[in-house]
Amino acid sequence: MDIYVGNLAYKSTDEDLRGLFAQYGEVTSARVVTDRATGRSKGFGFVEMPNAEEAQKAIDAINGNDFQGRALRVNESQPKPREERRGGFRPRGDRPPRRDREDRW
């Protein structure tokens, strides 16, 4: 199960997150999300636990509790909504053909 962990202290590391959740079961991965440009933590992360029962126990135990001076927000991760991207290319479709430049002037 993928778990979202919010309101992390900016000094929190992947190892801190792994250690916190390892008390409740096996942790496949733990990652604090960082800003690409600065390398600074964005204050949230994700933990992956293979056993859903252990993951739920960890969520129930850790959510709202203090960790490194911050009250954590912990819940099951939701998939990121996909936004429709609109590029600059538009097919000609129903538009009339472009007039020659000579005809314009």
LOVEXKOL-127316 format. One record per atom (N, C-alpha, C): residue number from 1; residue in three letters; x, y negated, z negated. Coordinates in steps of 0.1 Angstrom, whole numbers. Atoms other than C-alpha are relative to their C-alpha. Example, Ala and Ser with C-alpha at 12.3 -4.5 7.8 and 13.67 -1.06 7.14 Angstrom:
% residues 2
+-----+-----+-------+-------+-------+
!   n ! res !     x !     y !     z !
+-----+-----+-------+-------+-------+
!   1 ! ala !     9 !    12 !     0 !
!   1 ! ala !   123 !    45 !   -78 !
!   1 ! ala !     9 !   -12 !     0 !
!   2 ! ser !    -9 !    11 !     0 !
!   2 ! ser !   137 !    11 !   -71 !
!   2 ! ser !    -8 !   -11 !    -8 !
+-----+-----+-------+-------+-------+
% end
This chain:
% residues 105
+-----+-----+-------+-------+-------+
!   n ! res !     x !     y !     z !
+-----+-----+-------+-------+-------+
!   1 ! met !     8 !    12 !     0 !
!   1 ! met !     0 !     0 !     0 !
!   1 ! met !     9 !   -12 !     0 !
!   2 ! asp !    -8 !    13 !     0 !
!   2 ! asp !    13 !   -35 !     8 !
!   2 ! asp !    -7 !    -9 !   -10 !
!   3 ! ile !     5 !     9 !    10 !
!   3 ! ile !    10 !   -60 !   -20 !
!   3 ! ile !     6 !   -14 !     2 !
!   4 ! tyr !    -4 !    14 !     0 !
!   4 ! tyr !    11 !   -98 !   -19 !
!   4 ! tyr !     3 !    -4 !   -14 !
!   5 ! val !    -4 !     5 !    13 !
!   5 ! val !    29 !  -115 !   -47 !
!   5 ! val !     2 !   -15 !     2 !
!   6 ! gly !    -1 !    15 !    -1 !
!   6 ! gly !    23 !  -153 !   -50 !
!   6 ! gly !     4 !    -7 !   -12 !
!   7 ! asn !    -4 !     9 !    11 !
!   7 ! asn !    35 !  -181 !   -72 !
!   7 ! asn !    13 !     5 !    -6 !
!   8 ! leu !   -13 !    -4 !     5 !
!   8 ! leu !    70 !  -167 !   -75 !
!   8 ! leu !     9 !   -12 !    -3 !
!   9 ! ala !    -9 !    11 !     2 !
!   9 ! ala !    97 !  -188 !   -90 !
!   9 ! ala !    10 !     0 !    12 !
!  10 ! tyr !    -8 !     1 !   -12 !
!  10 ! tyr !   120 !  -201 !   -63 !
!  10 ! tyr !    14 !     7 !    -2 !
!  11 ! lys !   -13 !    -7 !     2 !
!  11 ! lys !   150 !  -184 !   -79 !
!  11 ! lys !    -2 !    15 !     1 !
!  12 ! ser !     3 !   -15 !    -1 !
!  12 ! ser !   133 !  -149 !   -76 !
!  12 ! ser !     7 !     6 !    12 !
!  13 ! thr !    -7 !    -7 !   -11 !
!  13 ! thr !   152 !  -124 !   -55 !
!  13 ! thr !    -8 !    13 !     3 !
!  14 ! asp !     6 !   -13 !    -4 !
!  14 ! asp !   142 !   -92 !   -37 !
!  14 ! asp !     2 !    10 !   -11 !
!  15 ! glu !    -3 !   -10 !    10 !
!  15 ! glu !   159 !   -72 !   -65 !
!  15 ! glu !    -9 !    -3 !   -13 !
!  16 ! asp !     9 !     4 !    11 !
!  16 ! asp !   138 !   -91 !   -92 !
!  16 ! asp !   -13 !     6 !     2 !
!  17 ! leu !    14 !    -5 !    -3 !
!  17 ! leu !   106 !   -82 !   -74 !
!  17 ! leu !     0 !    15 !     0 !
!  18 ! arg !    -1 !   -15 !     0 !
!  18 ! arg !   117 !   -45 !   -69 !
!  18 ! arg !     0 !     5 !   -15 !
!  19 ! gly !     0 !    -5 !    14 !
!  19 ! gly !   125 !   -42 !  -106 !
!  19 ! gly !   -13 !    -2 !    -7 !
!  20 ! leu !    13 !     2 !     6 !
!  20 ! leu !    92 !   -57 !  -117 !
!  20 ! leu !   -10 !    11 !     3 !
!  21 ! phe !     9 !   -10 !    -5 !
!  21 ! phe !    72 !   -33 !   -96 !
!  21 ! phe !     4 !    15 !    -3 !
!  22 ! ala !    -5 !   -14 !     1 !
!  22 ! ala !    94 !    -2 !  -101 !
!  22 ! ala !    -4 !     6 !   -14 !
!  23 ! gln !     5 !    -5 !    13 !
!  23 ! gln !    81 !     0 !  -137 !
!  23 ! gln !   -13 !     8 !     2 !
!  24 ! tyr !    13 !    -6 !    -2 !
!  24 ! tyr !    48 !    12 !  -122 !
!  24 ! tyr !     0 !    12 !    10 !
!  25 ! gly !    -1 !   -11 !   -10 !
!  25 ! gly !    60 !    37 !   -96 !
!  25 ! gly !    11 !    -3 !    11 !
!  26 ! glu !   -10 !     1 !   -11 !
!  26 ! glu !    81 !    41 !   -64 !
!  26 ! glu !    -3 !   -12 !     8 !
!  27 ! val !     1 !    12 !    -9 !
!  27 ! val !    88 !     9 !   -44 !
!  27 ! val !     8 !     3 !    12 !
!  28 ! thr !    -6 !    -2 !   -13 !
!  28 ! thr !    95 !    14 !    -7 !
!  28 ! thr !     8 !   -12 !     4 !
!  29 ! ser !    -7 !    13 !    -4 !
!  29 ! ser !   104 !   -23 !    -1 !
!  29 ! ser !    -5 !   -11 !    -9 !
!  30 ! ala !     3 !    12 !     7 !
!  30 ! ala !   104 !   -56 !   -19 !
!  30 ! ala !     7 !   -12 !     7 !
!  31 ! arg !    -6 !    11 !    -8 !
!  31 ! arg !   109 !   -89 !     0 !
!  31 ! arg !    -6 !   -13 !    -4 !
!  32 ! val !     4 !    14 !     3 !
!  32 ! val !   108 !  -125 !   -11 !
!  32 ! val !     1 !    -8 !    14 !
!  33 ! val !     0 !     8 !   -13 !
!  33 ! val !    99 !  -147 !    20 !
!  33 ! val !     8 !   -13 !    -2 !
!  34 ! thr !    -8 !    12 !     0 !
!  34 ! thr !   124 !  -174 !    27 !
!  34 ! thr !    -2 !    -8 !    13 !
!  35 ! asp !     1 !    10 !   -11 !
!  35 ! asp !   124 !  -205 !    49 !
!  35 ! asp !    12 !     3 !    10 !
!  36 ! arg !   -11 !    -3 !   -10 !
!  36 ! arg !   144 !  -198 !    81 !
!  36 ! arg !    11 !   -10 !     1 !
!  37 ! ala !   -10 !    11 !    -2 !
!  37 ! ala !   160 !  -232 !    83 !
!  37 ! ala !     8 !    -2 !   -13 !
!  38 ! thr !    -8 !     3 !    12 !
!  38 ! thr !   170 !  -236 !    46 !
!  38 ! thr !     5 !    12 !    -7 !
!  39 ! gly !    -3 !   -12 !     8 !
!  39 ! gly !   171 !  -201 !    33 !
!  39 ! gly !    -6 !     0 !   -14 !
!  40 ! arg !     7 !     1 !    13 !
!  40 ! arg !   151 !  -212 !     3 !
!  40 ! arg !   -13 !     8 !    -1 !
!  41 ! ser !    13 !    -8 !     2 !
!  41 ! ser !   123 !  -190 !   -11 !
!  41 ! ser !   -12 !    -9 !     2 !
!  42 ! lys !    13 !     7 !    -2 !
!  42 ! lys !    88 !  -200 !    -1 !
!  42 ! lys !   -10 !     2 !   -12 !
!  43 ! gly !     9 !    -1 !    12 !
!  43 ! gly !    74 !  -189 !   -35 !
!  43 ! gly !    -9 !    12 !     1 !
!  44 ! phe !     8 !   -12 !    -1 !
!  44 ! phe !    58 !  -156 !   -23 !
!  44 ! phe !     8 !    11 !     6 !
!  45 ! gly !    -7 !   -12 !    -6 !
!  45 ! gly !    67 !  -121 !   -13 !
!  45 ! gly !    -9 !    11 !     2 !
!  46 ! phe !     7 !   -12 !    -3 !
!  46 ! phe !    56 !   -86 !    -4 !
!  46 ! phe !     7 !    12 !    -6 !
!  47 ! val !    -6 !   -12 !     5 !
!  47 ! val !    61 !   -53 !   -21 !
!  47 ! val !    -8 !    12 !     7 !
!  48 ! glu !     7 !   -12 !    -6 !
!  48 ! glu !    53 !   -19 !    -5 !
!  48 ! glu !     2 !    12 !    -9 !
!  49 ! met !     0 !   -12 !     8 !
!  49 ! met !    44 !    11 !   -26 !
!  49 ! met !    -7 !    11 !     7 !
!  50 ! pro !     6 !   -11 !    -8 !
!  50 ! pro !    37 !    45 !   -10 !
!  50 ! pro !   -13 !     6 !    -7 !
!  51 ! asn !    11 !    -6 !     7 !
!  51 ! asn !    13 !    56 !   -37 !
!  51 ! asn !   -11 !   -10 !    -4 !
!  52 ! ala !    10 !    10 !     2 !
!  52 ! ala !   -20 !    37 !   -37 !
!  52 ! ala !    -4 !    -2 !   -15 !
!  53 ! glu !     5 !     1 !    14 !
!  53 ! glu !   -29 !    46 !   -73 !
!  53 ! glu !    11 !    -7 !    -8 !
!  54 ! glu !   -11 !     7 !     7 !
!  54 ! glu !     5 !    34 !   -86 !
!  54 ! glu !     0 !   -15 !     3 !
!  55 ! ala !     0 !    13 !    -5 !
!  55 ! ala !     2 !     3 !   -65 !
!  55 ! ala !   -12 !    -8 !    -7 !
!  56 ! gln !    12 !     6 !     7 !
!  56 ! gln !   -33 !    -5 !   -80 !
!  56 ! gln !     3 !    -3 !   -15 !
!  57 ! lys !    -4 !     2 !    14 !
!  57 ! lys !   -19 !     0 !  -115 !
!  57 ! lys !     9 !   -12 !    -2 !
!  58 ! ala !    -9 !    11 !     1 !
!  58 ! ala !     9 !   -24 !  -108 !
!  58 ! ala !    -7 !   -14 !     2 !
!  59 ! ile !     7 !    12 !    -3 !
!  59 ! ile !   -15 !   -50 !   -93 !
!  59 ! ile !    -8 !    -4 !   -13 !
!  60 ! asp !     8 !     3 !    12 !
!  60 ! asp !   -38 !   -48 !  -124 !
!  60 ! asp !     8 !    -5 !   -11 !
!  61 ! ala !    -9 !     3 !    11 !
!  61 ! ala !    -9 !   -50 !  -148 !
!  61 ! ala !     7 !   -14 !     2 !
!  62 ! ile !    -9 !    11 !    -2 !
!  62 ! ile !    11 !   -78 !  -132 !
!  62 ! ile !    -8 !   -13 !     3 !
!  63 ! asn !     7 !    11 !    -4 !
!  63 ! asn !   -16 !  -101 !  -118 !
!  63 ! asn !    -4 !    -9 !   -12 !
!  64 ! gly !     3 !    10 !    10 !
!  64 ! gly !   -19 !  -133 !  -139 !
!  64 ! gly !    11 !    -1 !   -11 !
!  65 ! asn !   -10 !     0 !    11 !
!  65 ! asn !    11 !  -124 !  -161 !
!  65 ! asn !    12 !    -9 !     4 !
!  66 ! asp !   -11 !     9 !    -2 !
!  66 ! asp !    41 !  -146 !  -165 !
!  66 ! asp !    13 !     8 !     4 !
!  67 ! phe !   -12 !    -6 !    -5 !
!  67 ! phe !    73 !  -137 !  -146 !
!  67 ! phe !    10 !   -12 !     4 !
!  68 ! gln !    -9 !    11 !    -2 !
!  68 ! gln !   103 !  -161 !  -147 !
!  68 ! gln !    -6 !   -13 !    -1 !
!  69 ! gly !     6 !    12 !     3 !
!  69 ! gly !    82 !  -188 !  -161 !
!  69 ! gly !   -12 !    -4 !     9 !
!  70 ! arg !    12 !     3 !    -9 !
!  70 ! arg !    53 !  -186 !  -135 !
!  70 ! arg !   -10 !    11 !    -1 !
!  71 ! ala !    11 !    -9 !     1 !
!  71 ! ala !    19 !  -169 !  -137 !
!  71 ! ala !    -2 !     6 !    15 !
!  72 ! leu !     1 !    -5 !   -13 !
!  72 ! leu !    19 !  -145 !  -107 !
!  72 ! leu !   -14 !     3 !     5 !
!  73 ! arg !    12 !    -4 !    -6 !
!  73 ! arg !    -9 !  -139 !   -83 !
!  73 ! arg !     3 !    12 !     8 !
!  74 ! val !    -3 !   -13 !    -6 !
!  74 ! val !    -9 !  -103 !   -72 !
!  74 ! val !   -13 !     6 !     5 !
!  75 ! asn !    11 !    -8 !    -6 !
!  75 ! asn !   -33 !   -85 !   -48 !
!  75 ! asn !     4 !     7 !    12 !
!  76 ! glu !    -3 !    -7 !   -12 !
!  76 ! glu !   -35 !   -62 !   -19 !
!  76 ! glu !     2 !    -9 !    12 !
!  77 ! ser !    -3 !     9 !   -12 !
!  77 ! ser !   -20 !   -78 !    12 !
!  77 ! ser !   -10 !     2 !    10 !
!  78 ! gln !    10 !     0 !   -11 !
!  78 ! gln !   -44 !   -87 !    39 !
!  78 ! gln !     8 !    -3 !    13 !
!  79 ! pro !    -7 !     3 !   -13 !
!  79 ! pro !   -33 !   -86 !    76 !
!  79 ! pro !    -1 !   -14 !     4 !
!  80 ! lys !     0 !    14 !    -4 !
!  80 ! lys !   -24 !  -119 !    90 !
!  80 ! lys !    -9 !    -2 !    12 !
!  81 ! pro !    10 !     2 !   -11 !
!  81 ! pro !   -52 !  -132 !   113 !
!  81 ! pro !     8 !    -4 !    12 !
!  82 ! arg !    -6 !     4 !   -13 !
!  82 ! arg !   -41 !  -134 !   149 !
!  82 ! arg !    -7 !   -11 !     6 !
!  83 ! glu !     5 !    12 !    -7 !
!  83 ! glu !   -46 !  -168 !   165 !
!  83 ! glu !     1 !     2 !    15 !
!  84 ! glu !    -1 !    -1 !   -14 !
!  84 ! glu !   -54 !  -170 !   201 !
!  84 ! glu !     9 !   -11 !     4 !
!  85 ! arg !   -10 !     9 !    -5 !
!  85 ! arg !   -24 !  -187 !   217 !
!  85 ! arg !    -4 !    -5 !    14 !
!  86 ! arg !     3 !     6 !   -13 !
!  86 ! arg !   -31 !  -211 !   245 !
!  86 ! arg !    13 !    -6 !     6 !
!  87 ! gly !   -12 !     5 !    -7 !
!  87 ! gly !    -1 !  -216 !   268 !
!  87 ! gly !    -4 !   -11 !    10 !
!  88 ! gly !     2 !    11 !    -9 !
!  88 ! gly !     4 !  -243 !   294 !
!  88 ! gly !    -5 !     5 !    14 !
!  89 ! phe !     4 !    -5 !   -13 !
!  89 ! phe !    -4 !  -220 !   324 !
!  89 ! phe !   -15 !     2 !     0 !
!  90 ! arg !    14 !    -2 !    -2 !
!  90 ! arg !   -39 !  -222 !   337 !
!  90 ! arg !    -2 !     5 !    15 !
!  91 ! pro !     2 !    -4 !   -14 !
!  91 ! pro !   -49 !  -201 !   367 !
!  91 ! pro !    -9 !   -10 !     7 !
!  92 ! arg !     7 !    10 !    -8 !
!  92 ! arg !   -64 !  -221 !   395 !
!  92 ! arg !   -15 !     2 !    -1 !
!  93 ! gly !    14 !    -2 !     2 !
!  93 ! gly !   -98 !  -204 !   391 !
!  93 ! gly !    -9 !    -6 !    10 !
!  94 ! asp !    10 !     6 !    -8 !
!  94 ! asp !  -127 !  -224 !   404 !
!  94 ! asp !     4 !   -14 !     4 !
!  95 ! arg !    -4 !    14 !    -3 !
!  95 ! arg !  -108 !  -257 !   408 !
!  95 ! arg !     2 !    -1 !    16 !
!  96 ! pro !    -2 !     1 !   -15 !
!  96 ! pro !  -108 !  -270 !   444 !
!  96 ! pro !    15 !    -1 !     3 !
!  97 ! pro !   -14 !     0 !    -3 !
!  97 ! pro !   -74 !  -268 !   462 !
!  97 ! pro !     5 !   -15 !    -1 !
!  98 ! arg !    -6 !    14 !     1 !
!  98 ! arg !   -51 !  -298 !   457 !
!  98 ! arg !     2 !    -6 !    13 !
!  99 ! arg !    -2 !     7 !   -13 !
!  99 ! arg !   -50 !  -324 !   484 !
!  99 ! arg !    14 !    -3 !     2 !
! 100 ! asp !   -14 !     4 !    -3 !
! 100 ! asp !   -18 !  -332 !   502 !
! 100 ! asp !     3 !   -14 !    -5 !
! 101 ! arg !    -4 !    13 !     5 !
! 101 ! arg !     1 !  -362 !   489 !
! 101 ! arg !    -3 !   -11 !    11 !
! 102 ! glu !     2 !    10 !   -11 !
! 102 ! glu !    -2 !  -379 !   523 !
! 102 ! glu !   -15 !    -5 !     0 !
! 103 ! asp !    14 !     4 !     0 !
! 103 ! asp !   -40 !  -379 !   520 !
! 103 ! asp !    -4 !    -9 !   -12 !
! 104 ! arg !     3 !     9 !    12 !
! 104 ! arg !   -39 !  -396 !   486 !
! 104 ! arg !     2 !   -14 !     3 !
! 105 ! trp !    -4 !    14 !    -1 !
! 105 ! trp !   -23 !  -428 !   497 !
! 105 ! trp !    -5 !    -5 !    14 !
+-----+-----+-------+-------+-------+
% end
